[in-house]
Amino acid sequence: MTTHSQPMPIAELLQARLGVEVPEIAALCDRYSISEFGLFGSVLRDDFRMMGSDPSDVDALVVFAISRTLYSSRIDFPGDRLAQIIDCLNQTLATTLDLTTKLSGDLAT
């Protein structure tokens, strides 16, 4: 029989596994108009490693707050802007980040 441990609250997970406080992530989200920030992958599992010869990366999903009234078609963020966000998250989390993005709202035309 497989037993599953209780999920760790996000604030505890950020502090224990990444050494980051929620206000740091909130400030970053405000700065880059991120409406949702989520983590998935190994950072949520017990085998996550920050140290050693093969440290885990951090998988994150960010949803950008973009108004449909401003944009009526698919938006592609400029590469340098997205690279700046990834660099900032890499520095904040002090690890390698694998970032997945999407826009908020129904942008289908």
Secondary structure, DSSP 4 states (H G I P E B T S, - for coil): ----PPPPPHHHHIIIII---HHHHHHHHHHTTEEEEEEEGGGGSTT--SSSSSPPPEEEEEEE---TTT-SS-----HHHHHHHHHHHHHHHTS-EEEEEEESS----
